[in-house]
Amino acid sequence: MAFTLLLTPLASAQLTEIEKDLRKYRKVRKCLGLIERDPLYPGLRSHRYAELDQLHGEKIWESYVENRAPGAFRVFWHYGPGQAEITVVAITPHP
């Protein structure tokens, strides 16, 4: 089942900022494409990130853009609001 991705204004602004680094941007776009096709694809290592649930009022998931890299990016998202939709909440580097 394919999903339609929606970006919050914050996620959209973060993606625009990432565009300045073409290498990172390509990795983030690949991750977003995988989330669109299969959000639980094993390579994404998607898992619940319950600490953010109350802040957004949804069950938040985290997917890896990169692993074992300094400043590796993560994509935070939730299912919905509609059927077959996923809302990307944030795209941030891992501390």
C-alpha angles and dihedrals in degrees: 000000000000121000133211111234120222121188125210115228088257093052091046091052091047091051090050090052092049090054087078089072104055094192093054092041092056091050092049092048090050090051092049090050091052091048088051092053100035119354091193095051104146095235090061091059088213114190139161116274098199094176089077098044096094093044092058101026091234138087101270123210130197124212127188121240090180136002131211094009127119108260092007111185126240130195118218117200147150137210116262157325085195135018112289092011130121123192116212106215101182144352109206142156115256111249 
